[in-house]
């Protein structure tokens, strides 16, 4: 019992320390954890034998759901709104174009049946949010013209569409014929999206109401409750025939951009949980891979990787962003920043598992190789290409860190008192509904001779004096 605990703890610490050492060089966490898993595997020096696709599939589902939810939860809608249409088109239509283009390339080059090529294309169609986010942050790439939020939102929201393509293509292959890609597949695709949006919106509204009104004596119960809601939403939507991943992403966006109680503690909880899931997922996926098998597919893997970078991704990007009248240089950068990631490897596991491991082609190792190639080449060269295209805003300071709503505590340098008067915009409003900016911290409320410790449910009355901490109090003077 104790030996596995010691080994697990040491491996997690090693992952964290390696990430700390290599983060400044822009090496994505995905690459660190995957390679460490390979080193510790049965083909590596660690000698850990792990080949259980059932466990890997379950871990993949749980991890990706939580990572996708936090991607939505951390999205700052005010920043995302100007590029939302482009990002949504890239994450949906762009994913479909990438899947079909890659499938056609597999059909032409490798001679595989088109449906099997499409399955491969669907598996690798999504881009990796963790890698994109890691590189932008570690290199402090403040991209111009809203490119950072566009890339981050696209990579955070295209996994559900790649998942749908993967599941539908598996169904088509099992149905034995391209005819299954007709009306039934289109209806199923549309139904998954409609159910995901419907259930996601309903659950989101109910969750916001619950988090605003429910008073729990133990603050630590709030993140546990939200975690349960996330997993319940995914499960219900999936059972109903909808896309559970898209459902939890919508849940994350709505809840994350609503005024709710204890948001800071919720963000920190899910941030830590998301990273733990990434470490576990990437390491497990690394254990599943055999370096000796990667060597055998190095030629087709390299060829497909290059074609995806130079053909499939550009075709999807240029066809969509040209329609949106995006300047050519920006299209080039978006086309380049299309890293494959852990979701692709996880979807490959789902595909292999669906055929009980009896696939004619080594889909898992091929996808694994392409992911490593993509992150290593595209990730390493992204800062260089962004600078060459003159798309880095060097005067923006650390603004890239504010693309997402992190809610990290800030150091406030001033105190401010504000009295609620008759006709005031804050009069008779609960603090949670007052739209007071997150950058302003309400410390106390003076009400006559009373000193009230503020809560989200505290109602502001006439002649109340708010004592706040912050740097910018213009909100009160608007």
Wavefront OBJ file of the C-alpha trace (Angstrom):
o trace
v 0.000 0.000 0.000
v 2.683 2.481 1.013
v 5.029 1.817 -1.909
v 2.455 2.851 -4.582
v 1.660 5.973 -2.531
v 5.336 6.879 -2.298
v 5.887 6.299 -6.019
v 2.781 8.338 -6.973
v 3.764 11.220 -4.696
v 7.348 11.297 -5.970
v 6.162 11.252 -9.605
v 3.744 14.152 -9.018
v 6.490 16.160 -7.293
v 8.855 15.358 -10.154
v 6.291 16.550 -12.707
v 5.830 19.831 -10.849
v 9.575 20.456 -10.397
v 10.339 19.669 -14.051
v 7.548 21.989 -15.148
v 9.027 24.727 -12.940
v 12.490 24.227 -14.435
v 11.346 24.168 -18.079
v 8.391 26.594 -17.936
v 10.562 29.655 -18.551
v 11.798 28.132 -21.814
v 8.257 27.785 -23.101
v 8.224 23.987 -23.004
v 4.541 22.979 -22.723
v 3.551 21.024 -19.631
v 1.976 18.415 -21.911
v 5.349 17.535 -23.412
v 7.049 17.295 -19.998
v 4.440 14.987 -18.480
v 4.118 12.783 -21.583
v 7.871 12.278 -21.926
v 8.229 11.571 -18.209
v 5.493 8.939 -18.530
v 7.361 7.325 -21.428
v 10.636 7.337 -19.475
v 8.972 5.683 -16.485
v 7.127 3.138 -18.659
v 8.034 -0.451 -19.454
v 10.214 0.650 -22.398
v 11.974 3.233 -20.233
v 14.157 3.249 -17.136
v 11.178 3.184 -14.758
v 9.965 -0.226 -15.834
v 6.337 0.528 -14.921
v 4.159 -1.771 -17.005
v 0.762 -0.244 -17.780
v -1.413 -1.347 -20.671
v -4.957 -1.058 -19.316
v -7.008 0.883 -21.871
v -10.148 0.614 -19.716
v -8.556 2.563 -16.846
v -6.920 5.004 -19.274
v -10.259 5.656 -20.987
v -12.033 6.384 -17.680
v -9.236 8.668 -16.513
v -9.315 10.430 -19.881
v -13.044 11.126 -19.674
v -12.908 12.526 -16.139
v -9.781 14.587 -16.781
v -10.925 16.118 -20.065
v -14.362 16.994 -18.647
v -12.791 18.881 -15.728
v -10.189 20.563 -17.951
v -12.875 21.667 -20.426
v -15.098 22.970 -17.622
v -12.280 25.037 -16.149
v -11.424 26.344 -19.615
v -14.952 27.748 -19.820
v -15.037 28.803 -16.170
v -11.879 30.850 -16.593
v -12.942 32.557 -19.829
v -13.440 36.276 -19.382
v -16.377 37.000 -21.667
v -15.713 40.745 -21.920
v -12.318 39.945 -23.437
v -13.611 37.073 -25.529
v -16.703 38.744 -26.972
v -15.011 40.688 -29.828
v -13.480 37.493 -31.241
v -16.182 35.029 -30.135
v -17.645 34.478 -33.623
v -14.261 33.707 -35.156
v -13.331 31.416 -32.270
v -16.629 29.515 -32.438
v -16.345 29.053 -36.209
v -12.775 27.826 -35.819
v -13.666 25.422 -33.005
v -16.687 23.971 -34.832
v -16.473 24.291 -38.613
v -12.670 24.476 -38.468
v -12.543 21.170 -36.589
v -14.779 19.496 -39.176
v -12.681 20.829 -42.094
v -9.468 19.676 -40.399
v -10.920 16.217 -39.792
v -12.084 15.691 -43.389
v -8.904 17.140 -44.912
v -6.681 14.957 -42.741
v -8.868 11.949 -43.485
v -8.528 12.544 -47.222
v -4.725 12.864 -46.875
v -4.612 9.526 -45.026
v -6.729 7.960 -47.769
v -4.391 9.262 -50.502
v -1.025 8.760 -48.804
v -1.481 5.688 -46.602
v -4.089 3.946 -48.731
v -6.434 3.383 -45.803
v -10.225 3.275 -46.335
v -11.662 6.787 -46.206
v -13.696 6.164 -43.033
v -10.585 5.016 -41.180
v -8.771 8.092 -42.469
v -11.659 10.229 -41.274
v -11.470 8.552 -37.865
v -7.804 9.479 -37.639
v -8.587 13.026 -38.805
v -11.369 13.359 -36.222
v -9.131 12.168 -33.400
v -6.441 14.766 -34.167
v -8.785 17.577 -35.239
v -8.792 19.542 -31.976
v -6.023 21.813 -30.710
v -4.600 21.679 -27.192
v -5.624 24.454 -24.797
v -3.037 23.543 -22.163
v -0.146 23.871 -24.637
v -1.430 27.117 -26.184
v -2.030 28.634 -22.757
v 1.375 27.477 -21.451
v 3.356 28.946 -24.338
v 1.514 32.279 -24.384
v 2.020 32.698 -20.651
v 5.576 31.433 -20.277
v 6.828 33.611 -23.142
v 4.449 36.465 -22.213
v 3.262 36.676 -25.797
v 0.839 39.594 -25.773
v -0.552 39.062 -29.241
v -2.152 41.968 -31.076
v -5.697 42.270 -32.400
v -7.286 39.881 -29.903
v -5.398 36.849 -31.218
v -4.637 35.486 -27.735
v -8.289 35.131 -26.668
v -9.192 33.809 -30.128
v -6.586 31.046 -29.887
v -7.377 30.227 -26.282
v -11.144 30.081 -26.787
v -10.776 27.999 -29.942
v -8.464 25.512 -28.256
v -10.653 25.427 -25.147
v -13.872 24.717 -27.035
v -12.982 22.500 -29.998
v -12.520 19.258 -28.038
v -16.301 18.636 -27.885
v -16.553 18.882 -31.686
v -13.579 16.555 -32.238
v -15.166 14.140 -29.764
v -18.452 14.222 -31.690
v -16.650 13.583 -34.983
v -14.750 10.676 -33.409
v -17.860 8.984 -31.982
v -19.914 9.472 -35.155
v -17.138 8.123 -37.380
v -16.732 5.069 -35.153
v -20.476 4.470 -35.510
v -20.211 4.842 -39.304
v -17.349 2.326 -39.496
v -19.246 -0.193 -37.401
v -22.306 0.342 -39.615
v -20.166 -0.837 -42.557
v -20.657 1.792 -45.213
v -20.367 5.399 -46.188
v -24.141 5.588 -46.399
v -24.210 5.907 -42.636
v -22.598 9.296 -43.051
v -25.850 10.590 -44.487
v -28.972 11.929 -42.865
v -28.707 9.825 -39.685
v -25.219 11.126 -38.907
v -26.188 14.742 -39.607
v -29.272 14.436 -37.380
v -27.197 12.842 -34.617
v -24.588 15.617 -34.888
v -27.258 18.328 -34.663
v -29.060 16.581 -31.811
v -25.872 16.376 -29.753
v -25.308 20.110 -30.109
v -28.931 21.096 -29.386
v -29.144 18.896 -26.296
v -25.754 20.104 -25.040
v -26.750 23.769 -25.382
v -30.208 23.228 -23.886
v -29.072 21.180 -20.896
v -25.992 23.358 -20.421
v -28.022 26.580 -20.264
v -30.690 25.133 -17.946
v -28.143 23.658 -15.531
v -26.076 26.869 -15.659
v -29.012 29.084 -14.677
v -30.015 26.750 -11.840
v -26.401 26.537 -10.647
v -25.978 30.321 -10.552
v -29.222 30.679 -8.560
v -28.072 27.957 -6.163
v -24.623 29.478 -5.637
v -26.133 32.912 -5.033
v -28.783 31.893 -2.538
v -27.507 28.809 -0.755
v -25.767 29.660 2.514
v -23.428 26.840 3.587
v -21.743 26.959 6.963
v -18.564 25.384 5.557
v -17.079 27.349 2.640
v -15.147 24.308 1.423
v -18.435 22.668 0.417
v -19.028 25.148 -2.435
v -16.306 23.813 -4.795
v -17.261 20.227 -3.925
v -20.877 21.002 -4.771
v -19.909 22.612 -8.091
v -17.690 19.624 -8.896
v -20.668 17.318 -8.361
v -22.825 19.520 -10.620
v -20.189 19.385 -13.384
v -19.964 15.590 -13.372
v -23.766 15.264 -13.075
v -24.298 17.598 -16.044
v -21.841 15.663 -18.195
v -23.433 12.342 -17.304
v -27.056 13.450 -17.799
v -26.303 15.144 -21.123
v -24.372 12.129 -22.414
v -27.097 9.667 -21.379
v -29.712 11.898 -23.064
v -27.743 11.704 -26.314
v -26.114 15.142 -26.135
v -22.461 16.177 -26.154
v -21.522 16.153 -22.479
v -18.223 17.952 -23.071
v -19.894 20.866 -24.835
v -22.481 20.944 -22.037
v -19.881 21.379 -19.266
v -18.010 23.988 -21.330
v -21.198 26.074 -21.555
v -21.753 25.511 -17.837
v -18.243 26.793 -17.157
v -18.650 29.960 -19.253
v -22.021 30.921 -17.746
v -21.091 30.224 -14.117
v -17.615 31.725 -14.468
v -18.992 35.003 -15.809
v -21.815 35.319 -13.257
v -21.782 37.115 -9.937
v -21.658 34.267 -7.449
v -20.457 33.753 -3.904
v -16.938 32.482 -3.150
v -15.758 32.784 -6.757
v -12.114 33.227 -5.752
v -12.031 29.976 -3.796
v -13.877 28.191 -6.627
v -11.315 29.347 -9.193
v -8.350 28.299 -7.070
v -9.931 24.892 -6.368
v -10.637 24.118 -10.035
v -7.292 25.545 -11.145
v -5.475 23.104 -8.842
v -7.814 20.240 -9.756
v -7.374 20.926 -13.468
v -3.584 20.787 -13.150
v -3.749 17.572 -11.118
v -5.949 16.026 -13.819
v -3.493 17.143 -16.505
v -0.536 15.616 -14.667
v -2.345 12.317 -14.128
v -3.782 12.191 -17.664
v -0.571 13.087 -19.494
v 1.541 10.757 -17.370
v -0.858 7.815 -17.868
v -0.912 8.456 -21.623
v 2.887 8.510 -21.583
v 2.962 5.160 -19.772
v 0.748 3.656 -22.496
v 3.189 4.616 -25.247
v 6.143 2.461 -26.235
v 9.142 4.362 -27.686
v 10.050 1.271 -29.712
v 6.648 1.460 -31.446
v 7.066 5.179 -32.161
v 10.258 4.455 -34.082
v 8.354 2.110 -36.418
v 5.894 4.800 -37.499
v 8.349 7.711 -37.659
v 8.128 8.079 -41.475
v 4.310 8.143 -41.891
v 4.021 10.054 -38.601
v 6.408 12.783 -39.761
v 4.766 13.015 -43.189
v 1.257 13.334 -41.714
v 2.465 15.829 -39.110
v 3.961 18.076 -41.785
v 0.859 17.824 -43.966
v -1.401 18.693 -41.055
v 0.729 21.755 -40.275
v 1.091 22.897 -43.893
v -2.198 21.739 -45.473
v -5.032 20.684 -43.144
v -4.752 23.422 -40.514
v -4.113 26.260 -43.038
v -7.079 25.133 -45.169
v -9.415 25.303 -42.167
v -7.948 28.594 -40.927
v -7.813 30.495 -44.216
v -11.252 29.393 -45.386
v -12.876 30.647 -42.158
v -10.793 33.704 -41.271
v -10.736 34.963 -44.872
v -14.546 34.940 -44.727
v -14.262 36.943 -41.466
v -11.922 39.397 -43.262
v -9.008 38.741 -40.920
v -5.650 40.148 -42.152
v -3.368 37.586 -43.794
v -0.578 37.791 -41.189
v -3.034 37.045 -38.405
v -4.342 34.070 -40.370
v -0.789 32.762 -40.720
v -0.198 32.878 -36.965
v -3.548 31.280 -36.108
v -2.791 28.579 -38.661
v 0.571 27.867 -37.050
v -0.713 27.796 -33.462
v -2.703 24.607 -33.924
v -0.963 22.254 -31.522
v -2.344 18.749 -31.101
v -2.606 17.638 -27.486
v -3.717 15.214 -24.806
v -7.337 15.236 -26.021
v -6.208 13.750 -29.345
v -4.378 10.926 -27.563
v -7.366 10.373 -25.267
v -9.738 10.194 -28.259
v -7.340 7.689 -29.853
v -7.760 5.509 -26.751
v -11.546 5.735 -27.127
v -11.238 4.678 -30.780
v -8.928 1.748 -30.019
v -11.162 0.681 -27.136
v -14.258 0.830 -29.387
v -12.744 -1.829 -31.641
v -11.436 -3.911 -28.702
v -7.887 -3.154 -29.761
v -8.386 -5.027 -33.067
v -7.541 -2.190 -35.423
v -5.531 -2.807 -38.549
v -3.557 0.384 -37.929
v -1.616 1.479 -34.835
v -3.792 4.535 -34.341
v -2.665 5.205 -30.772
v 1.077 5.469 -31.451
v 0.526 7.372 -34.687
v -1.541 9.986 -32.857
v 0.961 10.021 -29.987
v 3.833 10.698 -32.401
v 1.948 13.489 -34.185
v 1.122 15.123 -30.837
v 4.771 15.127 -29.764
v 5.880 16.413 -33.175
v 3.254 19.163 -33.159
v 3.986 20.444 -29.664
v 7.737 20.255 -30.125
v 7.950 21.955 -33.540
v 4.986 24.335 -33.517
v 5.265 25.152 -29.829
v 8.987 25.895 -29.989
v 8.734 28.124 -33.057
v 5.567 30.045 -32.086
v 7.356 32.976 -30.343
v 9.771 33.314 -33.286
v 6.973 33.320 -35.885
v 4.797 35.707 -33.862
v 7.683 38.191 -33.676
v 8.536 37.794 -37.366
v 4.926 38.573 -38.275
v 5.053 41.624 -35.974
v 2.035 40.429 -34.013
v 3.512 40.723 -30.510
v 2.521 43.784 -28.504
v 5.697 44.423 -26.513
v 4.198 47.422 -24.701
v 1.297 45.501 -23.187
v 3.168 44.328 -20.073
v 1.556 41.213 -18.583
v -1.837 41.708 -20.200
v -1.747 38.181 -21.625
v -2.220 36.968 -18.068
v -5.563 38.777 -17.981
v -7.022 37.098 -21.048
v -8.613 34.620 -18.695
v -10.419 35.439 -15.476
v -7.917 34.108 -12.952
v -9.136 36.127 -9.960
v -5.741 36.050 -8.323
v -5.654 38.320 -5.306
v -4.039 41.660 -6.055
v -2.178 43.976 -3.733
v -4.467 46.916 -2.985
v -2.793 50.164 -2.032
v -5.736 52.437 -1.137
v -8.792 52.413 1.075
v -11.986 54.149 0.068
v -15.260 55.022 1.792
v -18.515 55.404 -0.096
v -21.931 56.327 1.331
v -25.141 54.891 -0.175
v -27.596 57.736 -0.784
v -31.236 57.946 -1.936
v -31.467 57.056 -5.627
v -28.005 55.446 -5.600
v -27.439 52.687 -8.174
v -26.402 50.361 -5.347
v -29.382 51.072 -3.104
v -31.354 47.971 -2.045
v -29.091 45.661 -4.055
v -27.332 42.575 -2.759
v -23.557 42.773 -3.121
v -23.514 39.791 -5.469
v -25.910 41.641 -7.822
v -24.248 45.060 -7.564
v -21.769 44.633 -10.455
v -18.950 45.964 -8.267
v -15.725 45.091 -10.167
v -13.686 42.109 -8.981
v -10.699 44.443 -8.534
v -12.505 46.175 -5.640
v -12.595 44.325 -2.332
v -15.432 45.263 0.055
v -13.899 45.104 3.548
v -16.697 46.247 5.854
v -20.024 48.074 5.846
v -20.791 50.710 8.471
v -24.506 50.811 9.282
v -25.158 53.286 12.090
v -23.227 51.966 15.084
v -22.868 48.523 13.533
v -19.920 47.105 11.625
v -21.142 44.471 9.159
v -18.870 41.918 7.549
v -20.054 41.797 3.928
v -21.324 38.671 2.188
v -22.643 38.264 -1.332
v -26.168 38.184 0.080
v -25.723 41.398 2.120
v -28.265 44.028 1.053
v -27.034 47.620 0.767
v -29.282 50.166 2.505
v -29.491 53.949 2.468
v -26.747 55.654 4.534
v -24.608 52.510 4.570
v -20.908 53.375 4.332
v -18.877 50.927 2.240
v -15.201 50.575 3.174
v -13.375 49.152 0.139
v -9.820 48.381 -0.922
v -8.488 48.744 -4.450
v -6.625 50.916 -6.918
v -9.419 52.210 -9.156
v -12.721 53.386 -7.643
v -14.162 55.024 -10.755
v -17.086 52.572 -10.592
v -18.587 54.497 -7.666
v -18.446 57.800 -9.535
v -20.036 56.597 -12.767
l 1 2 3 4 5 6 7 8 9 10 11 12 13 14 15 16 17 18 19 20 21 22 23 24 25 26 27 28 29 30 31 32 33 34 35 36 37 38 39 40 41 42 43 44 45 46 47 48 49 50 51 52 53 54 55 56 57 58 59 60 61 62 63 64 65 66 67 68 69 70 71 72 73 74 75 76 77 78 79 80 81 82 83 84 85 86 87 88 89 90 91 92 93 94 95 96 97 98 99 100 101 102 103 104 105 106 107 108 109 110 111 112 113 114 115 116 117 118 119 120 121 122 123 124 125 126 127 128 129 130 131 132 133 134 135 136 137 138 139 140 141 142 143 144 145 146 147 148 149 150 151 152 153 154 155 156 157 158 159 160 161 162 163 164 165 166 167 168 169 170 171 172 173 174 175 176 177 178 179 180 181 182 183 184 185 186 187 188 189 190 191 192 193 194 195 196 197 198 199 200 201 202 203 204 205 206 207 208 209 210 211 212 213 214 215 216 217 218 219 220 221 222 223 224 225 226 227 228 229 230 231 232 233 234 235 236 237 238 239 240 241 242 243 244 245 246 247 248 249 250 251 252 253 254 255 256 257 258 259 260 261 262 263 264 265 266 267 268 269 270 271 272 273 274 275 276 277 278 279 280 281 282 283 284 285 286 287 288 289 290 291 292 293 294 295 296 297 298 299 300 301 302 303 304 305 306 307 308 309 310 311 312 313 314 315 316 317 318 319 320 321 322 323 324 325 326 327 328 329 330 331 332 333 334 335 336 337 338 339 340 341 342 343 344 345 346 347 348 349 350 351 352 353 354 355 356 357 358 359 360 361 362 363 364 365 366 367 368 369 370 371 372 373 374 375 376 377 378 379 380 381 382 383 384 385 386 387 388 389 390 391 392 393 394 395 396 397 398 399 400 401 402 403 404 405 406 407 408 409 410 411 412 413 414 415 416 417 418 419 420 421 422 423 424 425 426 427 428 429 430 431 432 433 434 435 436 437 438 439 440 441 442 443 444 445 446 447 448 449 450 451 452 453 454 455 456 457 458 459 460 461 462 463 464 465 466 467 468 469 470 471 472 473 474 475 476 477 478
